[in-house]
Amino acid sequence: MIAQGGQRDDYYEAIGKGIIMLEQFWLGMAIIFVSGILNGGFALPMKYTRNWNWENTWFVFSFVGIFLLPWVMAFGFVPHLTQVYTGVPARVVVLAVTFGFFWGISQVTYGLSLKAVGLAVAVSVVSGLACLSGALVPLLVLSPADLFRARGIFLLCSLPILFAGLLMYSLASRNREKEQRSENPAQAASGGSFKVGLALCIFTGVVGSSFNLGYAFSGDIIRKSIDSGASPLTAGYGIWALVFGAGSIPNLCYCLYRLFRNRTFATFRQKGWPKETLLGVMMAVIWLSGLLLYGAGVTLVGRFGSSAGFTLFLTVSVLSSTVLGVFAGEWKSTSPRTRGLLALGVSAMVLAVVVLNLGGLFA
């Protein structure tokens, strides 16, 4: 009887742990869902700039959002941050910095592609390609056995649905480009070459998941931060400071190059600069808020956070940018057929989110 009682206690203890893990999974995915909405819409303020050129707005965004605020948050929420860095293997810090630098290059090309192809198209193409590396690589390297368990299988099932949605989305985008060019040739030309913009999106998608890889392979920093007194939900701030600090270098350097080449430094002092500066700062705050929430959500989800969570993050980013793109007028003057393709693409991406989250039923 004592043995049976002990087994019963172990059984209920296991059930309790499973419920807690399941609740943390759903809470983490909910937080990642919100972070995807913020990430999908962070660039919207750029559409309302009137006096500044791209390099002026992106310089403010890069300095405030990519360089300054991540370090402020890291020093503010991770006690003894410098000791955390010196207390982990050097390769961990080097990996975070390296991935961050490559991500910074892709962020520059992403900013350029926004002007060429629009908010919705840029996010969709970049997100689809980034899913291949950003979602699968951490799972294959850190816990390959999980790929063929319930949550891994749901992740694999969600990816083809997502890609089908992105394919329909790209067809709708191509039709939109043709229809808007015939409706208003001057307006279509002013956005830049669609082919060049699409090439920038492809490059960005291949390299753009580097920030997630930098986070996924820097778990030692999170553990050391918690040992130093940081909350588990803010322990990743030390990683973001390294990743984004390195990523700010290509962004700021390219902005400076364009400011010198185009002689647009004086634009910072033109009439209306407070409003233009505020728009750049708004972009920075929205973007960084999304990434910080993503890191917290990944921590709650657990070992699937950097794979299933990343897929959810990117998918919701596409959906968010689509809605904002529609309201911003990106799909004006398009035919019912084009809007139908857009609706089918969005529906497929919503289905991908549902399938992905069905993995949460398996603790």
C-alpha positions in Angstrom: 0.0 0.0 0.0 2.8 2.4 0.7 4.4 1.6 -2.6 1.1 2.2 -4.4 0.6 5.4 -2.5 4.1 6.6 -3.5 3.4 5.7 -7.1 0.1 7.6 -6.9 2.0 10.7 -5.6 4.6 10.4 -8.4 1.7 10.2 -10.9 -0.1 13.3 -9.7 3.2 15.1 -9.4 4.0 14.3 -13.1 0.5 15.4 -14.0 1.0 18.7 -12.2 4.3 19.4 -13.9 2.7 18.6 -17.3 -0.1 21.1 -16.6 2.4 23.8 -15.6 4.5 23.1 -18.7 1.4 23.3 -20.9 0.3 26.6 -19.3 3.8 28.0 -19.9 3.7 26.9 -23.5 0.4 28.6 -24.2 1.4 31.8 -22.4 4.7 31.9 -24.2 3.0 31.4 -27.6 0.5 34.1 -26.7 3.4 36.5 -25.9 5.1 35.6 -29.2 1.8 36.2 -31.0 1.8 39.8 -29.7 5.5 40.2 -30.5 4.8 39.2 -34.1 2.1 41.9 -34.4 4.6 44.5 -33.3 7.3 43.2 -35.6 5.0 43.2 -38.6 4.1 46.9 -38.1 7.2 48.5 -36.8 8.1 50.1 -40.1 4.7 51.7 -40.6 5.7 55.1 -39.3 8.3 55.3 -42.1 5.4 55.6 -44.6 4.4 59.0 -42.9 7.8 60.7 -43.2 7.6 63.7 -45.4 10.9 65.7 -45.2 13.5 63.1 -44.4 15.1 60.6 -46.8 15.4 56.9 -46.0 18.9 57.3 -44.5 17.8 60.0 -42.1 14.9 57.9 -40.6 16.9 54.6 -40.6 19.8 56.3 -38.8 17.6 57.4 -36.0 15.9 54.0 -35.9 19.2 52.2 -35.9 20.9 54.3 -33.2 17.9 54.3 -30.8 16.4 50.9 -31.4 19.3 48.6 -32.5 22.2 50.2 -30.5 21.1 52.3 -27.6 18.0 50.8 -26.1 19.2 47.1 -26.1 22.2 48.1 -24.0 20.1 50.2 -21.7 17.7 47.3 -21.1 20.5 44.8 -20.6 22.4 46.9 -18.0 19.0 47.8 -16.4 17.6 44.3 -16.0 20.7 42.0 -15.8 22.8 42.5 -12.7 26.6 42.3 -13.1 26.3 42.2 -16.9 30.0 42.4 -17.6 30.6 39.5 -15.2 28.0 37.5 -17.0 29.9 37.9 -20.3 33.3 37.0 -18.7 31.7 34.0 -17.0 30.6 32.2 -20.1 32.9 30.6 -22.8 34.3 33.1 -25.3 32.8 31.2 -28.2 29.3 31.9 -26.9 29.9 35.7 -27.0 31.6 35.4 -30.4 28.7 33.5 -31.9 26.2 36.0 -30.7 28.3 38.9 -32.1 28.9 37.1 -35.4 25.2 36.2 -35.9 24.3 39.8 -34.9 26.7 41.3 -37.5 25.2 39.2 -40.3 21.7 40.0 -39.2 22.7 43.7 -39.3 23.6 43.4 -42.9 20.3 41.9 -43.7 18.5 44.6 -41.8 20.0 47.2 -44.1 18.8 45.3 -47.2 15.4 44.9 -45.5 15.1 48.6 -45.0 15.9 49.2 -48.7 13.4 46.6 -49.8 10.6 48.3 -47.9 10.7 51.3 -50.3 11.0 49.1 -53.4 8.3 46.5 -52.9 6.2 47.7 -50.0 5.6 46.7 -46.4 3.5 43.6 -46.9 5.6 42.0 -49.8 8.9 42.6 -48.0 7.8 41.0 -44.8 6.2 38.0 -46.5 9.2 37.0 -48.7 11.7 37.6 -45.9 9.6 35.7 -43.4 9.2 32.6 -45.6 12.9 32.2 -46.3 13.9 32.9 -42.8 11.6 30.1 -41.5 13.8 27.5 -43.2 16.9 28.4 -41.3 15.6 30.2 -38.2 13.0 27.5 -37.3 14.7 24.3 -38.3 18.4 24.9 -37.5 18.0 25.4 -33.8 15.8 22.3 -33.5 18.1 20.1 -35.6 21.2 21.2 -33.7 19.9 21.5 -30.1 17.3 18.7 -29.9 17.1 16.7 -33.2 15.1 13.9 -31.6 12.2 16.4 -30.9 11.8 16.9 -34.7 9.8 13.6 -34.9 7.8 14.0 -31.7 4.4 15.6 -31.6 5.4 19.3 -31.5 8.1 18.8 -34.1 5.7 17.0 -36.4 3.2 19.9 -36.1 6.0 22.3 -36.9 6.9 20.4 -40.0 3.3 20.2 -41.1 2.8 24.0 -40.6 5.7 25.0 -42.8 4.3 23.7 -46.2 1.0 25.4 -45.4 2.9 28.6 -44.6 4.9 28.4 -47.8 1.7 27.8 -49.9 0.2 30.9 -48.3 3.4 32.9 -49.1 3.3 31.6 -52.7 -0.3 32.9 -53.2 0.7 36.1 -51.5 3.6 36.6 -53.9 1.3 36.0 -56.9 -1.0 38.6 -55.5 1.9 41.0 -55.0 3.0 40.5 -58.6 -0.4 41.2 -59.9 -0.6 44.3 -57.7 2.6 45.6 -59.1 1.3 45.3 -62.7 -2.1 46.7 -62.0 -0.8 49.7 -60.1 1.8 50.4 -62.8 -0.9 50.5 -65.4 -3.1 52.7 -63.2 -0.4 55.2 -62.2 3.0 54.7 -64.0 4.6 57.6 -62.1 3.6 56.2 -58.7 4.7 52.7 -59.6 8.1 53.9 -60.8 8.7 56.0 -57.7 8.8 52.9 -55.5 11.9 51.5 -57.3 12.5 48.3 -59.3 10.3 45.4 -58.1 12.9 42.9 -59.3 15.7 44.6 -57.4 13.5 44.9 -54.3 12.6 41.2 -54.5 16.3 40.2 -54.8 17.0 42.3 -51.7 14.1 40.4 -49.9 15.6 37.0 -50.9 19.0 37.9 -49.5 17.4 39.3 -46.4 15.4 36.2 -45.8 18.4 33.9 -46.1 20.5 35.9 -43.7 17.8 37.6 -41.6 17.2 34.7 -39.2 20.7 35.2 -37.8 19.3 37.1 -34.8 17.3 34.0 -33.8 20.3 31.7 -34.2 22.3 34.1 -32.1 19.7 33.8 -29.4 19.2 30.1 -29.7 22.9 29.2 -29.4 23.6 31.6 -26.4 21.7 29.8 -23.7 24.8 30.0 -21.4 24.3 33.7 -21.2 20.7 33.3 -20.1 21.7 30.7 -17.4 24.5 32.9 -16.2 22.2 36.0 -16.1 19.7 34.1 -14.0 22.5 33.0 -11.6 23.4 36.7 -11.3 19.9 37.6 -10.2 18.1 38.4 -13.4 14.5 37.3 -14.0 14.1 34.4 -16.4 11.9 36.6 -18.6 14.6 39.3 -18.9 17.7 37.1 -18.8 17.9 37.2 -22.6 18.5 40.9 -22.6 22.2 40.3 -22.4 22.1 38.3 -25.6 20.0 40.9 -27.4 22.6 43.6 -26.4 25.4 41.6 -28.1 23.4 40.6 -31.2 21.9 44.0 -31.8 25.0 45.9 -30.8 26.9 44.1 -33.5 24.0 44.4 -35.9 23.9 48.2 -35.4 27.4 48.5 -37.0 26.3 47.7 -40.6 23.2 49.7 -40.2 24.8 52.9 -38.9 27.8 52.6 -41.3 25.5 52.3 -44.3 23.3 55.2 -43.1 26.4 57.4 -42.7 27.6 56.4 -46.2 24.3 57.5 -47.7 24.2 60.7 -45.6 27.6 61.7 -47.0 26.9 60.6 -50.6 23.5 62.3 -50.8 24.6 65.2 -48.6 21.5 64.8 -46.5 23.0 65.6 -43.1 21.4 69.0 -43.3 18.0 67.4 -43.6 18.2 66.7 -39.8 17.9 70.4 -39.2 15.1 71.2 -41.7 11.6 72.3 -40.6 9.6 69.5 -39.2 12.6 67.6 -37.7 10.9 66.9 -34.3 8.1 65.0 -36.0 10.5 63.1 -38.3 12.7 62.2 -35.3 9.6 61.0 -33.4 8.6 58.7 -36.2 12.1 57.1 -36.2 12.0 56.7 -32.4 8.5 55.2 -32.7 9.9 52.6 -35.1 12.7 51.8 -32.7 10.4 51.4 -29.7 7.8 49.2 -31.5 10.5 47.0 -33.0 12.5 46.5 -29.9 9.3 45.8 -27.8 8.4 43.1 -30.2 11.9 41.5 -30.0 12.0 41.7 -26.2 8.6 40.1 -26.0 9.7 37.4 -28.4 12.6 36.5 -26.2 10.4 36.3 -23.1 8.0 34.1 -25.0 10.8 31.8 -26.2 11.9 31.3 -22.6 8.4 30.3 -21.5 7.8 27.9 -24.4 11.0 26.0 -23.6 13.2 24.1 -26.0 10.6 24.5 -28.8 10.7 28.3 -28.4 13.4 29.1 -31.0 11.8 26.8 -33.6 8.0 26.7 -33.2 8.0 30.1 -31.6 10.1 31.6 -34.4 7.7 30.2 -37.0 4.7 31.8 -35.1 6.6 35.0 -34.8 7.3 35.3 -38.5 3.8 34.2 -39.6 2.0 36.7 -37.3 4.5 39.4 -38.6 3.2 38.7 -42.1 -0.4 38.8 -41.1 0.1 42.0 -39.2 2.0 43.7 -42.0 -0.7 42.6 -44.4 -3.5 44.3 -42.5 -1.4 47.4 -42.0 -0.5 47.4 -45.7 -4.1 47.3 -46.7 -5.0 50.2 -44.4 -2.0 52.1 -45.7 -3.2 51.8 -49.3 -0.7 49.3 -50.6 -3.5 47.3 -52.3 -5.5 50.2 -53.8 -6.4 49.9 -57.5 -6.2 46.1 -57.5 -8.6 43.7 -59.2 -11.0 41.3 -57.3 -8.8 38.4 -58.6 -5.7 39.9 -56.9 -7.5 40.6 -53.7 -8.9 37.0 -53.8 -5.3 35.6 -54.1 -4.4 37.8 -51.2 -7.3 36.4 -49.1 -6.3 32.8 -49.9 -2.7 33.5 -48.9 -3.8 35.1 -45.7 -6.2 32.2 -45.0 -3.4 29.6 -45.5 -1.1 31.5 -43.1 -3.8 31.6 -40.5 -4.2 27.8 -40.9 -0.5 27.4 -40.5 -0.7 29.3 -37.2 -3.5 27.0 -36.0 -1.6 23.8 -37.0 1.5 25.0 -35.3 -0.3 25.7 -32.1 -1.9 22.3 -32.0 1.4 21.1 -30.8 0.6 22.9 -27.5 -1.9 20.1 -26.8 1.1 17.8 -26.2 3.0 18.6 -23.1 
